[in-house]
Amino acid sequence: MGDREVDQQLVERAQRGDKHAFELLVAKYQRRLGRLISRFVRNAAEAEDVTQDAFIKAYRALPAFRGDSAFYTWLYRIGINTAKNHLVAQGRRAPTSTPFDADDAEDFEDAALLHEVSTPENELMSKQVVAVVNSSLQELPDDLRTALTLREIEGLSYEEIAAVMDCPIGTVRSRIFRAREAIATNLRPLLGTSIDRRW
């Protein structure tokens, strides 16, 4: 059983009132979501509070989760929105340039576009983007998919990926570049972006 299926089972249990199931999801994703949020909220204590707040929001919104995307993709969006809302409430702006490279391969949207606007059109667009990225990722050759997954999902450095894949760093960079370009090519028609647009 894959990660997504396990998460979906835990979500379904949590939706039926099993608090322990949600605690397992929190335990699984707390560090990962905390890392993501800390890219926006630089103060460690604040980032921890925002992460906890994101999980509370996710718990409250759980009845509406239908499983159209992976649980972490959904949680990721809640985390980004919670971080941005926190910064706005504090009178600060989200950083316009962050080391954010699309932490999740399922979310190749611009960080600037990840604001909280839940119109039916935006929700449909988000679902379409996720579907295109997921299918593009599955179509990649194994070496490109592995390199991109290790970088974007697992957060490994180029050096760590080179060690894991037993290849030079230049090869890792090339594989990640080619994987991103392949996904970007598939996203361009959907997003209406030009060929010179960088992701």
C-alpha positions in Angstrom: 0.0 0.0 0.0 1.4 3.4 -1.0 1.9 6.5 1.1 -1.1 8.2 -0.5 -3.4 5.3 0.3 -2.2 5.1 3.9 -2.8 8.8 4.3 -6.3 8.4 2.7 -7.2 5.6 5.2 -6.0 7.8 8.1 -8.0 10.7 6.8 -11.1 8.6 6.4 -10.7 7.3 10.0 -10.2 10.9 11.3 -13.3 12.0 9.4 -15.2 9.3 11.3 -14.0 10.8 14.6 -10.8 8.8 15.2 -8.5 11.5 16.7 -5.6 9.1 16.9 -5.6 8.8 13.1 -5.2 12.5 12.7 -2.5 12.5 15.4 -0.6 10.0 13.2 -0.9 12.3 10.2 0.4 15.2 12.4 3.3 13.1 13.5 4.1 12.1 9.9 4.0 15.6 8.5 4.9 18.0 11.3 8.6 18.4 10.5 8.0 18.6 6.8 5.2 21.2 7.1 7.3 23.1 9.7 10.2 23.3 7.3 8.0 24.7 4.6 6.4 27.3 6.9 9.9 28.3 8.2 10.7 29.5 4.7 8.1 32.2 5.1 8.0 32.7 8.9 11.7 33.2 9.8 11.3 33.2 13.6 11.5 29.6 14.8 8.9 30.0 17.7 6.5 31.8 15.4 6.9 29.1 12.7 6.1 26.4 15.2 2.9 28.3 16.2 1.9 28.8 12.6 2.6 25.1 11.9 0.3 24.1 14.9 -2.3 26.6 13.6 -2.2 25.0 10.1 -2.8 21.6 11.6 -5.8 23.0 13.6 -7.2 24.5 10.4 -6.6 21.2 8.6 -8.4 19.3 11.3 -11.4 21.7 11.2 -11.5 21.5 7.4 -11.0 17.7 7.3 -14.7 16.9 6.7 -14.4 18.8 3.4 -11.3 16.8 2.2 -12.4 14.6 -0.6 -9.1 13.0 -1.6 -8.9 14.6 -5.0 -5.3 15.4 -4.3 -2.8 13.8 -1.9 -3.4 14.7 1.7 0.0 16.5 2.0 -0.7 18.6 -1.1 -3.9 19.8 0.6 -2.1 20.3 3.9 0.7 22.1 2.1 -1.7 24.7 0.7 -3.3 25.2 4.1 0.3 25.7 5.6 1.2 28.3 2.9 -2.0 30.2 3.4 -1.7 30.1 7.2 1.9 31.4 7.0 0.9 34.2 4.6 -2.1 35.1 6.7 0.1 35.2 9.8 2.5 37.6 8.2 -0.3 39.9 7.0 -1.7 39.9 10.5 1.7 40.9 11.9 1.9 43.7 9.3 4.7 41.8 7.4 4.8 40.5 3.9 5.7 37.1 2.7 9.2 37.1 1.3 9.2 37.8 -2.4 12.2 35.6 -2.9 12.6 32.6 -0.8 14.7 29.4 -1.1 11.3 27.9 -2.0 11.7 25.8 -5.1 8.2 24.2 -5.0 8.8 21.9 -2.1 6.4 19.4 -3.4 6.6 18.1 -6.9 2.8 18.2 -7.0 2.8 22.0 -6.6 4.8 23.7 -9.3 2.8 26.9 -8.9 4.5 30.2 -8.3 4.7 31.0 -4.5 3.1 34.4 -5.3 0.1 32.6 -6.7 -0.5 30.6 -3.5 -2.9 33.0 -1.8 -6.2 32.2 -0.3 -8.8 32.7 -3.0 -11.3 29.9 -3.1 -13.4 30.6 -6.1 -14.7 27.6 -8.1 -12.4 28.7 -11.0 -9.3 28.7 -8.8 -10.2 25.4 -7.2 -10.7 23.9 -10.6 -7.4 25.3 -11.8 -5.6 24.0 -8.8 -7.0 20.5 -9.4 -6.0 20.7 -13.0 -2.4 21.8 -12.1 -2.1 19.0 -9.6 -3.4 16.5 -12.2 -0.9 17.7 -14.9 2.0 17.7 -12.5 1.2 14.2 -11.2 0.8 12.7 -14.6 3.9 14.5 -15.9 5.9 13.2 -12.9 4.7 9.7 -13.6 5.8 10.0 -17.3 9.3 11.0 -16.4 12.1 8.4 -16.8 13.1 6.8 -13.4 16.4 8.7 -13.1 14.7 12.1 -13.6 11.7 11.3 -11.4 14.0 10.0 -8.6 16.3 13.1 -8.8 13.3 15.5 -8.7 11.6 13.6 -5.9 14.7 13.6 -3.7 15.2 17.3 -4.3 11.7 18.7 -4.2 9.8 16.3 -1.9 12.6 14.9 0.4 14.5 18.2 0.4 17.9 16.6 -0.1 20.8 18.8 -1.3 22.4 18.2 -4.7 25.4 16.6 -2.9 23.1 14.2 -1.0 21.3 13.3 -4.2 24.6 12.6 -6.0 25.5 10.3 -3.1 22.2 8.5 -3.2 22.1 8.1 -7.0 25.9 7.4 -7.2 26.5 10.0 -9.9 28.2 13.4 -10.2 26.5 16.6 -9.0 26.4 17.9 -12.5 24.4 14.9 -13.6 22.0 15.5 -10.7 21.5 19.2 -11.7 20.9 18.2 -15.3 18.3 15.6 -14.3 16.5 18.0 -12.1 16.6 20.7 -14.7 15.3 18.3 -17.4 12.5 17.0 -15.1 11.4 20.5 -14.2 11.4 21.5 -17.9 9.3 18.5 -18.8 6.7 19.3 -16.2 6.8 23.1 -17.1 6.2 22.2 -20.8 3.1 20.3 -19.8 1.9 23.1 -17.6 2.4 26.0 -20.0 -0.8 25.4 -22.0 -2.9 25.2 -18.8 -1.4 28.3 -17.2 -1.0 30.3 -20.4 2.6 31.0 -19.7 5.3 31.7 -22.4 8.2 29.4 -23.1 10.7 31.9 -21.5 8.9 31.8 -18.2 11.0 30.1 -15.5 9.5 28.0 -12.7 
